[in-house]
């Protein structure tokens, strides 16, 4: 059910931006698809290694207000690699040791973000390097279809500095990094977990604009 809603959202996003670009306007839309590799922080209430690697694939639309300012909206799927080493803990009641084996898994979450951007150089010129600062506001769902392990939804604001290189009219590469804040959604079985903390992230990816 969740996947159907997300795919519907992405379809509507692409449809709206497609019609938006077909009309003559002084505020041009740019839309396309993107593939990112990211390093991000794991939930501190799990025993998984941090930072952890993420592969993101999604659709985006970017509205250029002028040659330096834009707003970017994107939605897509995160596939997160998680690793947990073997460890031993103690049962509170019986004081007996309990051993857990090494665990490696990949989980999926959906991410939606709104990102105001300021480009250092004019975006009228293509096929050149451009620097930008951004303020991504992101929401990431809890793990899709995951019941056995604890992965909470997250709301994040991460001021970032990035670099973009348009090497053709349609293809570009972006790299960015930032430091900000993360707020976790509530977990009904416990109130003692960390509810918010510092967030950081690094990403590099490739984009195709239609």
Wavefront OBJ file of the C-alpha trace (Angstrom):
o trace
v 0.000 0.000 0.000
v 2.841 2.389 0.886
v 4.707 1.592 -2.347
v 1.587 2.305 -4.428
v 1.204 5.718 -2.794
v 4.872 6.578 -3.375
v 4.808 5.524 -7.027
v 1.625 7.571 -7.503
v 3.350 10.588 -5.946
v 6.377 10.248 -8.271
v 4.072 9.849 -11.306
v 2.133 13.012 -10.383
v 5.412 14.866 -9.777
v 6.738 14.004 -13.238
v 3.398 14.756 -14.919
v 3.105 18.198 -13.326
v 6.671 19.149 -14.152
v 6.325 17.877 -17.716
v 3.330 20.151 -18.342
v 5.104 22.940 -16.502
v 8.072 22.754 -18.836
v 5.952 22.654 -21.973
v 4.515 26.078 -21.219
v 6.477 29.226 -21.927
v 7.326 30.833 -18.618
v 9.993 33.044 -17.109
v 10.350 30.491 -14.284
v 11.541 27.345 -16.119
v 11.183 23.902 -14.629
v 13.918 21.301 -14.839
v 12.966 17.709 -14.095
v 14.582 14.301 -14.311
v 15.906 11.266 -12.463
v 18.937 10.825 -10.211
v 21.124 8.143 -8.644
v 23.125 8.909 -5.479
v 25.558 7.155 -3.200
v 25.383 8.522 0.361
v 26.997 8.162 3.767
v 24.704 8.908 6.681
v 24.213 8.258 10.371
v 22.525 5.101 11.637
v 19.838 5.235 14.321
v 21.723 5.283 17.680
v 19.103 3.000 19.240
v 20.238 0.128 17.018
v 23.596 -1.648 17.130
v 24.308 -1.133 13.438
v 27.600 0.447 12.360
v 27.652 4.184 11.682
v 28.127 5.853 9.277
v 26.303 3.584 6.900
v 26.060 3.491 3.098
v 22.903 4.338 1.144
v 21.991 4.057 -2.543
v 19.236 6.493 -3.531
v 17.235 6.500 -6.787
v 14.415 8.927 -7.456
v 12.783 11.676 -9.491
v 13.172 15.425 -9.065
v 11.910 18.750 -10.306
v 13.785 22.039 -9.916
v 12.181 25.449 -10.385
v 14.713 28.168 -11.294
v 13.448 31.478 -9.944
v 16.367 33.319 -11.557
v 19.973 32.619 -12.578
v 21.086 31.924 -9.000
v 18.066 30.839 -6.923
v 16.054 27.628 -7.284
v 13.818 25.253 -5.370
v 14.192 21.501 -5.785
v 11.623 18.842 -4.859
v 12.503 15.158 -5.024
v 11.100 11.774 -4.036
v 12.701 8.357 -4.203
v 13.826 5.091 -2.648
v 16.752 4.656 -0.244
v 18.433 1.236 -0.061
v 20.508 1.254 3.134
v 23.360 -1.185 3.856
v 23.464 -2.186 7.523
v 26.088 -4.197 9.389
v 26.105 -5.353 12.994
v 29.003 -7.260 14.559
v 28.434 -10.194 16.892
v 27.927 -9.215 20.522
v 26.887 -10.590 23.894
v 24.422 -9.065 26.339
v 22.922 -10.166 29.661
v 19.320 -10.968 30.497
v 18.117 -8.647 33.255
v 15.999 -11.255 35.024
v 18.262 -14.330 34.912
v 21.676 -12.627 34.516
v 22.486 -15.165 31.811
v 24.553 -14.170 28.740
v 22.841 -13.999 25.355
v 24.968 -14.012 22.197
v 23.881 -12.486 18.875
v 25.598 -13.393 15.588
v 26.988 -10.958 12.997
v 24.237 -9.482 10.850
v 24.263 -7.796 7.444
v 21.112 -6.597 5.715
v 19.755 -4.064 3.233
v 16.576 -2.144 4.021
v 14.422 0.240 1.980
v 12.859 3.559 2.965
v 11.147 6.325 1.000
v 12.436 9.901 1.098
v 10.775 13.193 0.142
v 12.627 16.510 0.304
v 12.290 20.225 -0.428
v 15.590 22.009 -1.079
v 16.035 25.771 -1.598
v 19.332 26.441 -3.431
v 21.638 29.367 -4.074
v 24.125 28.883 -6.936
v 27.365 30.882 -6.736
v 27.549 31.312 -10.533
v 24.873 31.914 -13.148
v 22.958 28.798 -14.222
v 22.462 30.204 -17.743
v 25.796 28.742 -18.804
v 25.740 24.968 -19.201
v 28.553 22.402 -19.140
v 30.544 24.070 -16.413
v 31.270 23.696 -12.710
v 28.968 25.511 -10.298
v 29.025 25.700 -6.505
v 25.876 25.981 -4.412
v 24.576 26.152 -0.859
v 21.312 24.433 0.002
v 18.915 23.910 2.883
v 17.327 20.468 2.356
v 14.257 19.713 4.466
v 13.736 15.935 4.294
v 11.301 13.319 5.531
v 12.285 9.641 5.471
v 9.783 6.883 6.243
v 10.406 3.982 8.586
v 11.623 0.812 6.906
v 9.202 -0.523 4.303
v 7.765 -3.917 5.236
v 10.156 -4.302 8.190
v 8.679 -5.713 11.392
v 11.515 -7.510 13.193
v 13.951 -4.598 13.518
v 13.528 -1.046 14.763
v 13.829 1.705 12.139
v 11.970 4.916 12.884
v 10.805 7.642 10.498
v 12.999 10.768 10.417
v 12.602 14.494 9.769
v 15.878 16.237 8.852
v 17.176 19.741 8.129
v 20.750 19.691 6.829
v 22.424 22.912 5.540
v 24.805 21.761 2.805
v 27.568 22.894 0.476
v 27.777 21.285 -2.942
v 29.402 21.241 -6.360
v 27.659 20.545 -9.669
v 29.186 19.790 -13.070
v 26.998 19.766 -16.208
v 29.044 17.779 -18.714
v 26.256 17.647 -21.342
v 22.905 19.353 -21.836
v 21.138 16.498 -20.009
v 23.745 14.855 -17.763
v 25.347 16.251 -14.622
v 27.276 15.138 -11.552
v 26.733 16.512 -8.044
v 28.568 16.116 -4.759
v 27.518 17.681 -1.454
v 27.998 17.460 2.284
v 26.285 18.997 5.265
v 25.711 19.102 8.997
v 22.321 19.641 10.604
v 19.567 18.178 12.793
v 17.511 14.978 12.846
v 14.170 14.361 14.606
v 12.869 10.798 14.996
v 9.255 9.724 14.831
v 7.671 8.209 17.926
v 8.022 4.494 18.640
v 4.981 3.211 20.510
v 6.844 0.510 22.473
v 9.380 2.806 24.173
v 9.694 6.409 25.344
v 13.343 6.202 26.446
v 14.962 6.381 22.994
v 16.889 9.330 21.579
v 14.277 11.612 19.996
v 16.586 14.043 18.154
v 20.293 14.480 17.456
v 22.886 16.005 15.146
v 22.675 14.856 11.521
v 25.434 14.711 8.921
v 25.636 13.418 5.395
v 27.844 13.117 2.323
v 26.589 12.292 -1.158
v 27.740 12.030 -4.749
v 25.510 11.204 -7.673
v 24.567 11.503 -11.301
v 21.466 13.241 -12.750
v 19.649 13.070 -16.054
v 17.416 16.054 -16.921
v 14.715 15.702 -19.587
l 1 2 3 4 5 6 7 8 9 10 11 12 13 14 15 16 17 18 19 20 21 22 23 24 25 26 27 28 29 30 31 32 33 34 35 36 37 38 39 40 41 42 43 44 45 46 47 48 49 50 51 52 53 54 55 56 57 58 59 60 61 62 63 64 65 66 67 68 69 70 71 72 73 74 75 76 77 78 79 80 81 82 83 84 85 86 87 88 89 90 91 92 93 94 95 96 97 98 99 100 101 102 103 104 105 106 107 108 109 110 111 112 113 114 115 116 117 118 119 120 121 122 123 124 125 126 127 128 129 130 131 132 133 134 135 136 137 138 139 140 141 142 143 144 145 146 147 148 149 150 151 152 153 154 155 156 157 158 159 160 161 162 163 164 165 166 167 168 169 170 171 172 173 174 175 176 177 178 179 180 181 182 183 184 185 186 187 188 189 190 191 192 193 194 195 196 197 198 199 200 201 202 203 204 205 206 207 208 209 210
